Amino acid sequence: MSKIDVIDRTGKVVDELELNEDIFDIEPNEPVVHEAVVQYLANQRQGNKSAKTRAEVRGGGRKPWRQKGTGRARAGSNTSPLWRGGGVIFAPKPRDYSKKMNKKKKNLAIRSVFSDKNQSNELKIIDSLDLESPKTKEMVDVIKAIETPKALIVTDKVNSNLIKSTNSIPKVKTTFVGELNVYDMLKYDYLVLTKDAVDLIEEVYQKR
């Protein structure tokens, strides 16, 4: 088991924690991580873009003018894509962009990022971040003290006071173990985990 220091809100080391090697000390699998990021971004796309083809726009029917003798170009319908108000060639239509990824690959991708952050010294374990009420200034001081200017804070469960306290802090986001995704983990330079979050992560993502 690899070990890591546990710090408090002032950045002082208060304990030491043993990390599960199957989660925090494996060889990162870059292709699987890439696949997880692509899947996440694809699933964020709404796919509701739409435009009308020449068959769907209003108009058409009779020929605008006779074929010959007018001096103008031949025209068969005012719904032609060449005309103003006509249809769109290869018009985009609503579609589903979502991609699927099996649980084992998702698990491996998450564990790969955890391991990479740990091996790059970009993983911080903090003893607790419980707040009695939303206090942005207090969280700003914590971020400065633990030296994580661009961080994803992960708790074991939804912590509304903590979320409200970090919403206004640039480059800082708070989430919980149940909503972890590879994209956010890579987007931020540091991962800040509470001790309770580590326990839950080792329970959820342990190698099966």
C-alpha positions, 0 to 999 in steps of 0.5 A: 500500500502507498502512503500519503499525508493527510492535511487539515484546512491550514495545510498542516500534516495531521495524519498518514493514510494508506491508499489502495494500490489497485486504485491509487497506484496502477499503471494509467491506461491512457486509451481507456481514459481517452475513451471515457473523456470522448464518451462523457463529452459526446453524452453532453451533446443535446443533438437537437439541431434541425433545419428544413430540407427542400421537401419541408419548406413552404412553397413549391408546386408550380414551376416559377416560370416557363422553361425557355424564352424568359432569358432567366436561368431554368427553375423548377421550384422556389424551394430549391436550396439555391433560392432564398427561403429554399431548403437546406442541402443535407439539413441537420436533423435531431440525433442521439450522439450518446456513446456507451462504455462498459462498467469495467472500462469506466472503473479502469479509467477512474482508477487510472486518473486517480493513480496518475494524480497520486504519482504526479503529487497532484492528489491531496487528502484533507481530514474534513471540509464540513461547514456550518454555513456557506462561507466563500472567504473561508474556502478561499483561505483553505484553497490558499493554505493547501496550495491547490489553486485549480482543484476538484474537491471530492466529498463522500456525499452531497455537501451543499454548504461546501458547494455554495462556498466554492461556486464563486471561486474561479477554477474550483469545483466541488462534487461527490463520489457518486458524480465523479467523471474522468473529464472533471478529474482531468480538467482540474490540476489537483484532486482534493479528497476528504478522508471519508471520500477516500474510504468510499472511493476504495469501496466503490472502485476496488478491483473486482 
